[in-house]
Amino acid sequence: MKIFEVFLDPHWQKLLQKNQLADFSSIWDLKAEWFEEPNIRRGGWSGVVKQILQSPDGPIEIFIKRQEGHISRTFLHPITGLSTLRKEYASIRRLQRCGVPTLETLYFAHTGNKAGKKAVLITLGLSEHVSLEEIDRATLSPVAKKTLLTAMATAVRTMHKHKLKHNCLYPKHIFVKQTTSTWDVRIIDLEKMKRSLSQHGAMLKDLTTLVRHAGADWSTRDLLYFLRAYCDDSVLSGGTKKLWHDIAAEVRRKKSRY
């Protein structure tokens, strides 16, 4: 079986080898309970297991995604398609190059474009982070809430600056961890991410999704503060107000369809 596009992070290589997870066959044949039951669609399946690496500094949580025949057809690959893990890995690398905080890849490889294609992806767990939808905003101080909204806005703005559209920016796909003075933000679940023809197109799609699913705990004031930070406004400018009205109109339009 030929293996292509192998990535093995040098920093993690020895530890993966010690845990017998440094080559495709070992990762593919690993016996472990599913953390997420396999998703059977797109002509194949894709599933996730959580594994603990044993290290001198203590246990380290990683996630191993494996899939076979789980294909997404793209403009450049309309017939053979690409495995969705290849798309996710490429998106992770793209965000990293653009300075957008996301997952850390330890290993990636796939078996090419033929029928039955397989792919594996290992990422470092975010065990100290929680998703945005898990944050109890009522317990946050005003300062903590503002720094959270600012950190989120900065990460999303940087992504859109490079005309990258997440395409599924739900609160559960933004993971955060509070630090001494700010928040560490990670944008995850990048399978559907695409390049956008314009920054505005990426912005309107993703921000509409995020605002629509923000939940009742986020007040209008909170969301306006987020948009101010996203637009890098010290005050509520005309541009931010227009963006808010555009997003509100999109939210109403989507709600009317359901």
C-alpha positions as CSV (number, residue, x, y, z in Angstrom):
1,M,0.0,0.0,0.0
2,K,1.5,3.3,-1.1
3,I,1.4,6.2,1.4
4,F,1.3,9.8,0.2
5,E,1.8,13.3,1.7
6,V,3.2,12.0,5.0
7,F,3.6,14.6,7.6
8,L,5.2,13.7,11.0
9,D,6.0,16.6,13.3
10,P,9.6,16.3,14.3
11,H,8.8,17.6,17.8
12,W,6.4,14.7,18.4
13,Q,8.2,12.0,16.4
14,K,10.0,10.2,19.2
15,L,7.0,10.2,21.5
16,L,4.8,8.8,18.7
17,Q,7.4,6.1,18.0
18,K,7.5,5.3,21.7
19,N,3.8,4.9,21.7
20,Q,3.9,2.9,18.4
21,L,1.9,5.5,16.5
22,A,4.5,6.9,14.0
23,D,3.5,5.1,10.8
24,F,0.4,4.7,8.8
25,S,-0.2,0.9,9.4
26,S,0.2,1.2,13.2
27,I,-2.2,4.1,13.4
28,W,-4.7,2.4,11.0
29,D,-4.7,-0.9,12.9
30,L,-5.0,0.7,16.3
31,K,-7.7,-1.0,18.4
32,A,-9.6,1.6,20.4
33,E,-13.1,2.5,21.3
34,W,-14.7,5.2,19.1
35,F,-14.8,8.7,20.7
36,E,-17.2,9.6,17.9
37,E,-19.1,6.8,16.2
38,P,-18.1,6.5,12.5
39,N,-19.9,8.8,10.2
40,I,-21.1,6.7,7.3
41,R,-21.7,8.8,4.2
42,R,-19.9,10.3,1.2
43,G,-19.4,6.8,-0.1
44,G,-17.4,5.6,3.0
45,W,-16.9,6.2,6.7
46,S,-14.9,8.5,9.0
47,G,-14.5,8.1,12.8
48,V,-12.5,9.5,15.7
49,V,-10.7,7.9,18.7
50,K,-9.2,9.5,21.7
51,Q,-5.8,8.2,22.7
52,I,-3.4,9.0,25.6
53,L,0.3,9.3,24.8
54,Q,2.5,8.2,27.7
55,S,5.3,10.7,28.1
56,P,8.0,11.5,30.8
57,D,6.0,14.6,31.6
58,G,2.7,12.8,32.0
59,P,-0.2,11.7,29.8
60,I,-0.9,13.7,26.7
61,E,-4.4,13.6,25.0
62,I,-4.5,13.2,21.2
63,F,-7.3,12.6,18.7
64,I,-6.9,10.1,15.8
65,K,-9.2,10.5,12.9
66,R,-9.4,7.6,10.4
67,Q,-11.5,7.3,7.3
68,E,-11.9,5.2,4.2
69,G,-13.7,6.3,1.0
70,H,-15.1,9.4,2.7
71,I,-14.9,11.7,-0.3
72,S,-15.7,15.3,-1.0
73,R,-15.8,16.4,-4.6
74,T,-14.1,19.7,-5.4
75,F,-13.7,22.0,-8.4
76,L,-10.2,20.6,-9.0
77,H,-11.2,17.0,-8.3
78,P,-14.8,16.7,-9.6
79,I,-14.6,13.0,-10.4
80,T,-12.2,11.3,-8.0
81,G,-12.7,13.8,-5.2
82,L,-10.5,14.3,-2.1
83,S,-10.8,12.5,1.3
84,T,-12.3,15.0,3.7
85,L,-9.2,14.5,6.0
86,R,-7.0,15.7,3.2
87,K,-9.2,18.8,3.0
88,E,-9.1,19.3,6.8
89,Y,-5.3,18.8,7.0
90,A,-4.8,21.3,4.2
91,S,-7.1,23.8,6.0
92,I,-5.2,23.4,9.2
93,R,-1.9,24.1,7.5
94,R,-3.5,27.1,5.6
95,L,-4.7,28.7,8.9
96,Q,-1.3,28.1,10.5
97,R,0.4,29.9,7.6
98,C,-2.1,32.8,8.0
99,G,-1.5,33.1,11.8
100,V,-5.0,31.9,12.7
101,P,-5.0,29.7,15.9
102,T,-6.2,26.2,15.2
103,L,-5.4,22.6,15.9
104,E,-1.8,21.3,16.1
105,T,-1.1,18.4,13.7
106,L,1.1,15.6,14.8
107,Y,0.7,13.2,11.9
108,F,-1.1,13.0,8.5
109,A,-1.0,10.6,5.6
110,H,-3.3,9.1,2.9
111,T,-3.3,6.4,0.3
112,G,-4.0,8.4,-2.8
113,N,-7.0,9.0,-5.0
114,K,-8.0,5.5,-6.0
115,A,-11.2,3.8,-4.8
116,G,-11.2,2.8,-1.1
117,K,-8.7,5.6,-0.3
118,K,-7.7,5.8,3.3
119,A,-6.5,8.8,5.4
120,V,-5.4,9.3,9.0
121,L,-4.9,12.6,10.9
122,I,-3.6,12.9,14.5
123,T,-4.1,16.2,16.3
124,L,-3.2,17.3,19.8
125,G,-6.2,17.4,22.2
126,L,-7.5,20.6,23.5
127,S,-8.0,19.2,27.0
128,E,-7.7,22.6,28.7
129,H,-10.1,24.3,26.3
130,V,-13.8,24.3,26.2
131,S,-16.1,25.1,23.3
132,L,-17.8,28.5,23.2
133,E,-21.2,27.0,23.7
134,E,-20.0,25.4,27.0
135,I,-18.9,28.8,28.4
136,D,-21.3,30.0,31.1
137,R,-21.2,33.7,30.1
138,A,-23.2,34.7,33.2
139,T,-20.2,33.8,35.4
140,L,-17.7,35.9,33.5
141,S,-16.7,39.3,34.7
142,P,-17.2,42.2,32.3
143,V,-13.5,42.4,31.7
144,A,-13.2,38.6,31.1
145,K,-16.2,38.7,28.7
146,K,-14.7,41.6,26.7
147,T,-11.3,40.0,26.4
148,L,-13.0,36.8,25.2
149,L,-15.0,38.6,22.6
150,T,-11.9,40.5,21.4
151,A,-9.8,37.4,21.2
152,M,-12.5,35.6,19.2
153,A,-13.0,38.6,16.9
154,T,-9.3,38.9,16.2
155,A,-9.0,35.2,15.3
156,V,-12.0,35.3,13.0
157,R,-11.0,38.6,11.4
158,T,-7.5,37.2,10.6
159,M,-9.1,34.2,8.9
160,H,-11.4,36.4,6.8
161,K,-8.5,38.8,6.0
162,H,-7.0,36.0,4.0
163,K,-10.4,35.3,2.3
164,L,-10.9,32.0,4.1
165,K,-14.5,31.0,4.8
166,H,-15.0,28.5,7.6
167,N,-18.5,27.7,6.2
168,C,-19.7,26.1,9.5
169,L,-18.7,28.6,12.2
170,Y,-20.9,27.4,15.1
171,P,-20.0,28.3,18.7
172,K,-19.1,24.6,19.2
173,H,-16.3,25.0,16.6
174,I,-14.5,27.8,18.6
175,F,-12.5,26.5,21.6
176,V,-11.2,28.8,24.2
177,K,-9.0,28.8,27.3
178,Q,-8.7,31.7,29.8
179,T,-5.2,32.7,30.5
180,T,-3.8,35.4,32.9
181,S,-4.7,38.4,30.8
182,T,-6.6,37.1,27.7
183,W,-8.0,34.0,26.1
184,D,-6.4,31.4,23.9
185,V,-8.8,30.8,20.9
186,R,-8.7,27.8,18.5
187,I,-10.9,27.4,15.4
188,I,-11.6,23.8,14.6
189,D,-13.6,21.5,12.4
190,L,-12.2,22.8,9.1
191,E,-13.6,20.1,6.7
192,K,-15.8,22.6,4.9
193,M,-13.5,25.6,4.9
194,K,-13.0,27.2,1.5
195,R,-11.4,30.2,-0.1
196,S,-13.9,33.0,-0.8
197,L,-13.9,35.3,-3.7
198,S,-14.0,38.2,-1.3
199,Q,-13.4,39.0,2.3
200,H,-16.9,40.4,2.6
201,G,-18.4,37.1,1.4
202,A,-16.5,35.1,3.9
203,M,-17.3,37.6,6.7
204,L,-21.1,37.7,6.0
205,K,-21.5,33.9,5.8
206,D,-19.5,33.1,8.9
207,L,-20.6,35.9,11.1
208,T,-24.3,35.2,10.3
209,T,-23.8,31.6,11.3
210,L,-22.1,32.6,14.5
211,V,-24.6,35.2,15.5
212,R,-27.5,33.1,14.6
213,H,-26.3,30.2,16.9
214,A,-24.8,32.4,19.6
215,G,-27.5,31.5,22.1
216,A,-29.6,33.6,24.6
217,D,-26.6,34.1,26.9
218,W,-25.1,36.5,24.4
219,S,-26.9,39.8,24.6
220,T,-27.2,42.3,21.7
221,R,-24.7,44.4,23.5
222,D,-22.2,41.5,23.6
223,L,-22.7,40.8,19.9
224,L,-22.2,44.5,19.0
225,Y,-19.0,44.5,21.1
226,F,-17.8,41.5,19.2
227,L,-18.5,43.2,15.9
228,R,-16.8,46.3,17.0
229,A,-13.7,44.3,17.9
230,Y,-14.0,42.4,14.6
231,C,-14.0,45.7,12.7
232,D,-11.3,47.1,15.0
233,D,-13.6,50.0,16.0
234,S,-13.1,51.9,19.2
235,V,-16.7,53.2,18.9
236,L,-19.7,51.9,17.0
237,S,-19.0,53.2,13.5
238,G,-21.3,53.4,10.5
239,G,-19.5,50.4,9.0
240,T,-20.1,48.3,12.1
241,K,-23.8,49.3,12.2
242,K,-24.2,48.4,8.5
243,L,-22.5,45.0,9.1
244,W,-24.9,44.4,12.1
245,H,-27.9,45.2,9.9
246,D,-26.7,43.0,7.1
247,I,-26.2,40.1,9.5
248,A,-29.6,40.6,11.1
249,A,-31.2,40.6,7.7
250,E,-29.4,37.3,6.8
251,V,-30.5,35.8,10.1
252,R,-34.1,36.8,9.5
253,R,-34.0,35.4,5.9
254,K,-32.6,32.0,7.1
255,K,-35.2,31.7,9.9
256,S,-38.0,32.4,7.4
257,R,-36.9,29.3,5.4
258,Y,-37.4,26.9,8.3
